[in-house]
Amino acid sequence: GKYKAPVGLTNEITKESLEKYQLMINDVQAAFKAHIEKHRPSLDIESVGTGEVWLGLHAIEYKLVDEICTSSQFLRNKMKNAEVIKVSKYTQPKVGLGFMRKALLGPFSKINSFCNRIDKIVRAIE
């Protein structure tokens, strides 16, 4: 759209584009301040919401974050104090003649041999 990148390397910088860019920056800063006020109410928003903190180490200094870690480390830490379940796709076990043969006929070798032949025929048809 028209304001996708109001100030960039290839487009002409106009007074209108700079004003739009400033509005976008103001919106981001307002959202940041609202987020910090909601989740870190003990912080003085005027001292930390100046737009000067960009690095994680500085964010720790200003108490904007508790720690810096990878998403895997974060999840492993959370798993220590949580009930963890595994969700996986269920596949219906195949119950064919081979299973039935073993369960019902056991050691009867001639019948087993016959069932093996039937099993092969059924697999060939499938």
Summary of the structure (lengths in Angstrom):
residues: 126
radius of gyration: 32.7
end to end distance: 54.8
largest distance: 93.0
contacts: 220
relative contact order: 0.05
helix: 55%
strand: 0%
